[in-house]
Amino acid sequence: MNRIPEPDQTPLGPAYEGRLLDRPDEEVVDQGAGFDLRTLVDRRGLLGLVGLSAGATLLAACTPQSAATVTATDSPSPTPTPTGTTTATATPTASAAAFATEEIPQETNGPYPADGTNGLNVLERSGMVRSDIRSSLDGGTTAEGVPLTFTFTLSDLAAGNTPYTGAAVYIWHCDALGRYSMYSDEIVTETYLRGIQVADAQGRVTFTTIVPGCYRGRWTHIHFEVYPDAASATNVSNQIATSQVAFPQDMLNAVYQDAAYTGSAENLSDIGSLDNDNVFSDGYALEMAGFAGDARNGYVGTLAVAVDATTAAVVSSPGGPRS
């Protein structure tokens, strides 16, 4: 029996367990001690970078910090798959994403962070370091919706705007019906659509999730917090950046035709535009992600996030339902 592990082929080259091979022309077992150590750490759950291959495709897809152009021609037309059950399969061809050059704006963490600021803290739960956040931590309910594979590319301005390797990102967002796990009555026992990832050598973290719904009073968004490392991502006082991801209207108009997103089209229409949103109305150029794909097969998205690792932590107070 052949026990030599086979690498996965990605647009950026062969990869094993989510990491590009240091020596692409050699076997996985011949990558050297450094690669082996990263593999061991990954298996212990500290560096859950299983989404790298999808992230590599993603980073070749979109240019961050500009309004996204979402068209059916951005990707091939793979065989349709059930909504909310697979990752996006778009394969865009634009140039690789660059680092952001300005620090990401600090935004409220809202009323539903579960980061310890309002009594609930999911960050201390086992299994939070994960790429696929569509299911609850206990393996229970899976959130339904249009698939989204999303990558953050982190850089540290305090270190010359170089990749912020080892930084941890915690993200959370509502489900297709605008509900937050752990808070909304119907899903108060669920923990889905929450997770942490640790940045690789290129500063990238990738999550497999769904496009969030739109609830009344807020434009569609994803919350995220950046921590210096995985060990510090259990206490919100350690965060060095808290912000939100914005979504383009054309993409959302298409997504919200899906039956899973009951009420989202109306709620988005009531807001009118990003300029009317209480968080993004003061500007969103650094928070607008790039996307490619379609509502039938799913999307890939990316946002370049620059932070200053020397910035003192600012913990925002949970806001009202519009946060």
MARDO-110437 format. One line per 3 residues: their letters; for each residue x, z negated, y negated of C-alpha. Coordinates in nm, 3 decimals, padded with zeros to 5 digits. Example, Ala and Ser with C-alpha at 12.3 -4.5 7.8 and 13.67 -1.06 7.14 Angstrom:
BEGIN
as) 01.230:-00.780:00.450  01.367:-00.714:00.106
***
This chain:
BEGIN
mnr) 00.000:00.000:00.000  00.129:00.088:-00.348  00.137:-00.237:-00.550
ipe) 00.299:-00.090:-00.862  00.042:-00.114:-01.146  -00.056:00.211:-01.310
pdq) -00.066:00.235:-01.691  -00.370:00.356:-01.885  -00.327:00.678:-02.080
tpl) -00.417:00.636:-02.449  -00.383:00.868:-02.752  -00.066:00.680:-02.851
gpa) 00.088:00.686:-02.505  00.072:00.489:-02.177  -00.047:00.128:-02.202
yeg) -00.086:-00.165:-01.962  -00.343:-00.441:-02.015  -00.396:-00.327:-02.372
rll) -00.031:-00.288:-02.481  00.168:00.030:-02.527  00.464:00.046:-02.291
drp) 00.799:-00.029:-02.456  00.955:00.231:-02.225  00.686:00.497:-02.178
dee) 00.891:00.704:-01.932  00.940:00.414:-01.690  00.718:00.218:-01.452
vvd) 00.515:-00.080:-01.577  00.739:-00.312:-01.373  01.050:-00.177:-01.552
qga) 00.945:-00.254:-01.911  01.179:-00.550:-01.954  01.147:-00.924:-02.000
gfd) 00.984:-00.905:-02.342  00.698:-00.693:-02.215  00.661:-00.910:-01.904
lrt) 00.639:-01.225:-02.118  00.365:-01.077:-02.334  00.175:-00.986:-02.019
lvd) 00.205:-01.340:-01.886  00.084:-01.490:-02.213  -00.204:-01.245:-02.223
rrg) -00.317:-01.348:-01.874  -00.329:-01.707:-01.989  -00.583:-01.609:-02.251
llg) -00.375:-01.644:-02.568  -00.335:-01.280:-02.656  -00.652:-01.106:-02.541
lvg) -00.562:-00.760:-02.657  -00.765:-00.568:-02.401  -00.905:-00.348:-02.674
lsa) -00.574:-00.191:-02.777  -00.635:00.145:-02.615  -00.965:00.176:-02.798
gat) -00.794:00.048:-03.111  -00.526:00.314:-03.084  -00.793:00.584:-03.085
lla) -00.961:00.405:-03.371  -00.652:00.382:-03.587  -00.604:00.753:-03.553
act) -00.960:00.794:-03.667  -01.019:00.654:-04.009  -00.853:00.592:-04.342
pqs) -00.953:00.247:-04.470  -01.051:00.142:-04.823  -01.256:00.453:-04.886
aat) -01.619:00.530:-04.823  -01.662:00.647:-04.466  -01.782:00.994:-04.379
vta) -01.989:00.978:-04.063  -02.089:01.308:-03.908  -02.166:01.434:-03.562
tds) -01.852:01.650:-03.579  -01.624:01.345:-03.596  -01.632:01.312:-03.220
psp) -01.698:01.506:-02.900  -02.033:01.468:-02.725  -01.976:01.251:-02.420
tpt) -02.250:01.181:-02.170  -02.508:00.950:-02.334  -02.494:00.590:-02.218
ptg) -02.745:00.305:-02.242  -02.752:00.144:-02.585  -02.540:-00.171:-02.608
ttt) -02.378:-00.140:-02.266  -02.060:00.058:-02.328  -01.795:00.094:-02.593
ata) -01.795:00.383:-02.835  -01.641:00.701:-02.702  -01.573:00.890:-03.024
tpt) -01.227:01.044:-03.051  -01.163:01.123:-03.419  -00.854:01.309:-03.533
asa) -00.771:01.193:-03.886  -00.433:01.045:-03.977  -00.336:00.692:-03.879
aaf) -00.452:00.406:-04.098  -00.209:00.260:-04.350  -00.180:-00.102:-04.453
ate) -00.390:-00.224:-04.744  -00.187:-00.288:-05.059  -00.415:-00.546:-05.223
eip) -00.522:-00.882:-05.087  -00.865:-00.886:-04.923  -01.126:-01.052:-05.151
qet) -01.231:-01.404:-05.057  -01.602:-01.418:-04.967  -01.842:-01.688:-04.853
ngp) -01.853:-01.764:-04.482  -02.230:-01.792:-04.513  -02.468:-02.036:-04.348
ypa) -02.398:-01.933:-03.986  -02.020:-01.949:-03.930  -01.999:-02.202:-03.643
dgt) -01.645:-02.270:-03.767  -01.692:-02.640:-03.828  -01.803:-02.624:-04.192
ngl) -02.163:-02.716:-04.117  -02.154:-02.918:-03.797  -02.118:-02.643:-03.538
nvl) -01.774:-02.534:-03.418  -01.751:-02.259:-03.157  -01.380:-02.210:-03.225
ers) -01.293:-02.497:-02.993  -01.483:-02.346:-02.702  -01.299:-02.207:-02.402
gmv) -01.308:-01.828:-02.380  -01.330:-01.759:-02.754  -01.013:-01.546:-02.746
rsd) -01.174:-01.227:-02.620  -01.215:-00.863:-02.713  -01.569:-00.794:-02.591
irs) -01.800:-01.027:-02.783  -02.135:-00.880:-02.679  -02.206:-01.152:-02.420
sld) -02.233:-01.528:-02.458  -01.935:-01.735:-02.349  -02.113:-01.853:-02.036
ggt) -02.172:-01.493:-01.933  -02.544:-01.510:-02.008  -02.734:-01.285:-02.245
tae) -02.573:-00.964:-02.370  -02.661:-00.844:-02.721  -02.820:-00.500:-02.730
gvp) -02.750:-00.237:-02.993  -02.547:00.071:-03.081  -02.190:00.019:-02.950
ltf) -01.913:-00.046:-03.200  -01.540:-00.074:-03.133  -01.380:-00.224:-03.442
tft) -01.015:-00.274:-03.531  -00.862:-00.477:-03.813  -00.507:-00.386:-03.918
lsd) -00.349:-00.696:-04.069  -00.051:-00.710:-04.301  00.119:-01.000:-04.478
laa) 00.187:-00.945:-04.848  00.416:-01.249:-04.853  00.643:-01.076:-04.601
gnt) 00.667:-00.744:-04.781  00.331:-00.616:-04.657  00.453:-00.586:-04.299
pyt) 00.238:-00.618:-03.985  00.100:-00.968:-03.951  00.194:-01.004:-03.587
gaa) 00.042:-01.307:-03.415  -00.224:-01.375:-03.676  -00.569:-01.456:-03.535
vyi) -00.900:-01.313:-03.652  -01.236:-01.479:-03.588  -01.537:-01.254:-03.640
whc) -01.911:-01.319:-03.621  -02.222:-01.125:-03.715  -02.595:-01.102:-03.651
dal) -02.758:-00.916:-03.365  -02.974:-00.603:-03.391  -03.271:-00.813:-03.502
gry) -03.075:-00.990:-03.774  -03.040:-01.317:-03.581  -02.726:-01.531:-03.549
smy) -02.638:-01.690:-03.217  -02.624:-02.072:-03.222  -02.854:-02.082:-03.528
sde) -03.164:-01.864:-03.493  -03.437:-02.041:-03.294  -03.475:-01.771:-03.028
ivt) -03.101:-01.757:-02.953  -02.982:-02.105:-03.047  -02.825:-02.150:-02.701
ety) -02.639:-01.817:-02.712  -02.282:-01.766:-02.836  -02.266:-01.386:-02.840
lrg) -02.124:-01.175:-03.125  -01.850:-01.431:-03.193  -01.487:-01.406:-03.087
iqv) -01.118:-01.435:-03.171  -00.834:-01.187:-03.124  -00.459:-01.212:-03.191
ada) -00.272:-00.936:-03.374  -00.025:-00.724:-03.181  00.312:-00.597:-03.304
qgr) 00.134:-00.347:-03.530  -00.091:-00.614:-03.678  -00.399:-00.487:-03.496
vtf) -00.690:-00.669:-03.338  -00.979:-00.489:-03.170  -01.329:-00.607:-03.086
tti) -01.601:-00.447:-02.874  -01.939:-00.529:-03.023  -02.254:-00.366:-03.162
vpg) -02.350:-00.244:-03.507  -02.515:-00.546:-03.675  -02.876:-00.537:-03.785
cyr) -02.989:-00.584:-04.142  -03.183:-00.898:-04.225  -03.383:-00.952:-04.540
grw) -03.175:-01.008:-04.853  -02.831:-00.896:-04.730  -02.657:-00.565:-04.679
thi) -02.524:-00.513:-04.327  -02.192:-00.692:-04.280  -01.945:-00.861:-04.045
hfe) -01.791:-01.197:-04.135  -01.427:-01.265:-04.052  -01.163:-01.533:-04.101
vyp) -00.787:-01.485:-04.069  -00.567:-01.762:-03.928  -00.185:-01.779:-03.905
daa) -00.198:-01.790:-03.524  -00.425:-01.859:-03.227  -00.339:-02.228:-03.215
sat) -00.465:-02.281:-03.571  -00.787:-02.087:-03.514  -00.975:-02.395:-03.401
nvs) -01.006:-02.560:-03.742  -01.151:-02.379:-04.042  -00.920:-02.569:-04.277
nqi) -00.636:-02.355:-04.139  -00.785:-02.021:-04.244  -00.590:-01.818:-04.498
ats) -00.857:-01.558:-04.571  -01.234:-01.537:-04.534  -01.410:-01.211:-04.611
qva) -01.672:-00.959:-04.498  -01.682:-00.600:-04.372  -01.915:-00.357:-04.550
fpq) -02.094:-00.062:-04.385  -02.181:00.279:-04.537  -02.548:00.359:-04.592
dml) -02.551:00.699:-04.417  -02.427:00.542:-04.095  -02.680:00.259:-04.112
nav) -02.968:00.497:-04.180  -02.886:00.672:-03.852  -02.833:00.353:-03.651
yqd) -03.154:00.191:-03.767  -03.363:00.464:-03.608  -03.279:00.295:-03.278
aay) -03.568:00.090:-03.141  -03.340:-00.213:-03.095  -03.316:-00.252:-03.473
tgs) -03.675:-00.341:-03.555  -03.711:-00.416:-03.926  -03.353:-00.324:-04.023
aen) -03.442:00.008:-04.190  -03.702:-00.162:-04.409  -03.470:-00.450:-04.500
lsd) -03.190:-00.210:-04.592  -03.428:-00.002:-04.802  -03.545:-00.312:-04.989
igs) -03.187:-00.388:-05.095  -03.139:-00.030:-05.208  -02.760:-00.011:-05.219
ldn) -02.439:-00.210:-05.182  -02.436:-00.249:-05.558  -02.745:-00.470:-05.530
dnv) -02.606:-00.696:-05.258  -02.521:-01.047:-05.377  -02.181:-01.043:-05.203
fsd) -02.068:-00.681:-05.246  -02.215:-00.621:-05.593  -01.886:-00.722:-05.759
gya) -01.694:-00.457:-05.567  -01.634:-00.359:-05.207  -01.354:-00.101:-05.209
lem) -01.126:-00.328:-05.007  -01.406:-00.429:-04.769  -01.560:-00.090:-04.691
agf) -01.458:00.006:-04.339  -01.404:00.358:-04.210  -01.621:00.478:-03.921
agd) -01.647:00.774:-03.688  -01.899:00.853:-03.417  -02.276:00.874:-03.404
arn) -02.577:00.657:-03.334  -02.630:00.812:-02.992  -02.286:00.745:-02.844
gyv) -02.157:00.465:-03.065  -01.896:00.423:-03.335  -01.535:00.328:-03.385
gtl) -01.440:00.158:-03.710  -01.135:00.020:-03.883  -01.044:-00.188:-04.185
ava) -00.696:-00.257:-04.321  -00.672:-00.619:-04.435  -00.382:-00.748:-04.642
vda) -00.344:-01.125:-04.675  -00.093:-01.360:-04.833  00.019:-01.600:-04.561
tta) 00.133:-01.847:-04.829  -00.214:-01.868:-04.985  -00.367:-02.214:-04.975
avv) -00.678:-02.231:-04.759  -01.007:-02.218:-04.947  -01.301:-02.327:-04.736
ssp) -01.628:-02.201:-04.878  -01.944:-02.404:-04.846  -02.219:-02.255:-04.631
ggp) -02.458:-02.066:-04.852  -02.822:-01.980:-04.824  -02.982:-01.705:-04.614
rs) -02.841:-01.439:-04.847  -02.478:-01.529:-04.776
***
